Amino acid sequence: MKNENTRNMVIFAVCTAAILILYQVFVMGPQMERRKAAQDAAAAEQTAAPAGATAGAVPGSTASGALTFVTDRTQALGRVPRIPVSTPTLQGSLSLQGGRIDDLFLKNYRLTVDPTSPYEELFRPQGMEHAYFAQFGWTGQNIAGGVPGPNTVWRLTDGATLTQSTPVTLTWDNGQGLRFTRVIAIDAQYMFTVTDTVANLGTQAVIIAPYGRIERQGVPPTLGKTQILHEGAIGTFSKGDGYTTTQLKYGDWAKKPREEFESTGGWLGMTDKYWMATLIPPQTEKVEAEFVVTDGSGYNIHEARMLGEARTINPGRQITEVQHLFAGAKRNEILSAYEKQYDLPRFIYAIDWGFLFFLTRPIFLLVEFFYGLVGNFGVAILLLTLTIKVIMFPLANKSYESLSKMRKLQPQMEKIKEQNKDDPQAQQKATMELYQKEKINPLAGCLPILVQIPVFYALYKVLFVTIEMRHAPFFGWIRDLSAPDPTNIWNLFGLIPWDPASAPLIGGLIGGGPSGGFTLGLSVLAIFYGFTMWLQTAMNPPAPDPVQRRIFAWMPVVFTFIMAVFPAGLLVYWAWNNVLSIAQQYFIMHRFKAENPIDDFLAKFKKTAG
């Protein structure tokens, strides 16, 4: 009986296990597979459309050639409902028509050095001349009820003012089963986050794609005039395993009405000297990007467009797309932080560092480091100059030693010239023999100048393109190192209460002029720079040829007028560099007992005083 019970228990256990296995294989297994397939299908429906499906193109500009511009900003803003924008760095409003970001001022920057001058403008609403704005949306074909377009008026459903801590929510229903919800947020700097959600409450699947566009209706006359700086279209797109940056100046852009790119991630937009507006898609999404110029009958309409991947929304499903907009100042540390935070390729190169970027960026970082120590960009430039002189000290020493020896040998060289005045070949041979005997390299004196040229250009680039230098004061009357010295010789450097620029006919020539032009209105810095250049030239040995002597004698005068229109910070650098070079050269000449104009002047002064 006991054995029979044991046998029955074994049979029961085996049957139970068999039933459980069969149930798992033929019932639970298929159910789990069907559930997983449904989940995968739902995910696919939210991220991609069927192969070959298209959602259409990015809507173009709605501007009209017959548009009548208004000069009153309040009037332009009052045409549509708006949402105020207020952050530590931005002030303005958003338009509910089209959901446009079209009214922005930069609170940390003003038009002039006057602290009461207006804020710098970034975006300008449509209806005003040179309107400039950004817009996000959806595009789709044959969609009942349509999708929100450039003229669609959204409804504000949450929030009242867009701040760094309070986003706003917009909604729009197309009346045919599609509900669009947009949440706009902004950080403490210049990055907008636009989160769009589309819910399909209808009975038919739809195919749509997200887009973004930046539009500029006509280019202001102050932009795109400087060769040393890029202003216009800019974008970084994937290419192979890396990325490539594309730039189109406004003039070149007009000659290429459409430039198209395919990319995974990247960014694109428009840049000015100090400000920029860029569209930033999800960095894992494939996008179609394009720069477009269309004729607006009197002005060109420039657009940077970005179209995302098409995706299908089945009934009862919804999708979400997150895009970003950078709209603000191109500060090095801000761009660098965004580059790391959003994994943006080459975002720091939105600043036009130029082809000498390997010099320009380190020089800027060094100036910024010194600024952090002393709190004055002018003093930081002086410290930068001193640092460069220390680095090149051995090379400069060799150069000045050679120049001192050549100056000391000047009487012998004149004697050789006199002895062989009718035989240039013999004169050249005797001179070279003298150089070899005294171990002099006549080209050594040129090396420091050649090395200084790329440094000079790189610093000029830094002063010209970096916003950190904008309106940066030095001392006294120098209130903006990125602008020319405002003093003028024609009003005795401000002692006479008269503006030379107001003089009829010649006001533009003697008034000082903008950076990059030409002027006869020499400033204090320009004259001081010219004096240091003349003194340094006078300390060098005279050229053997009389024509060359006259050319070298006039060079300080010519360069004084050329440099007078350059930024004050550049004159500070170059004049201070000359002073340090003169001091170094003087001590070497004094050591070699070579004649120099400083000792000659001191000797005459003592004789006169005695």
C-alpha positions, 0 to 999 in steps of 0.5 A: 500500500505504501509503495502504491501511494509512492507510485501515485505521488510520482505519477501525479508530480510527473503529470503536473510538471508535464501540464505546466510545461505544455501550458507554458509552451502553448499558452503563456509563450504565445501570449508573451510573444504577442504582447512583446510584438505589440509593444515593439509595434507601438514603439515603432509607430512612435519613432518611424514612418513606413519606408518611403513615407514622407511628411512634406517639406518645411513651410517657407516664409510668410513674408510678403513683398508688399509688406508695409514696415512699422517702426514702432515696435509696440505696434508690431508686437500688439498685432498678436497675443504674446507671452512675456519672456524674462530671464537674467539674460533675456527680455522680450516675448513669444508670439502665440501666432505660429508659436514664434520666438521673435522678440528678444533683447540681451540684458547683459549687453547694451548698444554703447558703453553708456550704461543707460543705453538700450539693450542689444536686440537679437530677434525682431517681430514680423512687421518691422524691417529686418524681422528676425525670428525662430519657429518650430512646428510639424509638417504633414501631407493630406492630414484632415484638419491640418497641422499648426502652421506659421499663422496658427494661433496657439492657446496658452494653457499653462504659465503666464511668463516664460522664466528659467523656473516657469515654462509655458504650455501651448496647445492647438487642436485641429478639430479632426483628432490631432491635439498638439501640445508644446512646452517651452522652457529656457535656462539661465543663459540662452538655451530654449527647450521646445518639447512638442507632443502630438496625440492622435485621438482620431481613427486614422494613422497620420504621418508627420515630421518635426521641423525648425526654422530661423528666418531673417527678412533682409540683412541689416546694412551693418552686417557682412561688411568685414572680411576678417569676420564671418557673418551669415549661415553657419552649421555643423553636420555629420560627415562619415565618422566625423563632422564638418562645419559649413559657413556662408557669408551673407553675400556668398549665400545670396549667390547660392540660393539653396544649400542642402545637407543630410546629417545625424544630429549637428546644428545650424543657424545664423551668426552675427559678430557677437550673437547667434541663433541656432537650431539644435535637433536631437543628436541621434536623429537624422535630419535634412538641413538647408540654407535658403535664400528667396527674393522678397521683392526688395529684400532677400529672405534668409532661412536656416531650415531643419526637417526631422524624421517622418513618423507614424502616429496610430490612433490612440498613440502619441509622440514627443519631439524635443528640440533646442534653440540657442539664441544669445551671445557667443561667450566662450564659456557658455558655448563650451558648456553647451557643447558638453551638456548637449554633446554638440559637435564643434559648437565652440567654433561658432566663434570665428577663431579663424585659420590660426585657431591653434594660436587664437584660442590659446591667446584668448584663454591666456588673456582670460586667465590674466583677466581673472587675476587682475580684473582688467582686460587691458592689464591682461593684454600687457601681461600677455605681451610680457609672457610672449616676450619671455617665451621669445627672449632667447630668440630676441636676444640672438637677434639683438646681439646680431643687430648690435654687432652690425651697428658697431661694424657700421664704420667698417661697412661704410669703408668697404662701400667706399672702397668698392663703390664701382664694383657691387660684387666686390662690395657684397663679397667683402661685406659677407666676409666681414659678417663671417669673420664677426660671426654675424647673421644679417637675417637674425634681426628679422626673426622676432618680427616674423614670429610676431606677425601671426601672434599679432594677427591672432590677438587682432582676431581675439580683440575683434571677434570675442564678446569678452573684449566688447566694451572692455575698459582699460584706464582713463579715456579707453573705455572699449578695447575693441574699438579705436582710441576715441581721442583725436589730434584735431581737437587737441585730444579733447581739450577743444570742445569740438567733434572733428567728424562734424567738419564739412567734407573732411569730417569722415577723414579726420574724425577718427573713423571706424576700425578698418578704415583710414583716418588722419585723426591720430589718437594718443595711442596711435602717436605713442605707438608711432613713436615707439616704432620710430625709436625701435627703427632708429636703434637698428643698423641703417640699411646699406641702400639709400632708397631702403633707408628712406623707406624704413625712415617713413615706415613709422609714419605710415604705420602710425596712420594705418594703425590709428583705426585699429582697436585700442587693445591692439595698439596697447599690445603693439606699443607695449611690445615695442617698449619691451623690445626697446628695453631689451635691445638697449641693454644688449647694445649698451653691453656691446658698446654699440651706438644707440639713439637713447645714449645719444639723447641722454648725452645731449641732455646732460650736455645741455643741462650742464 
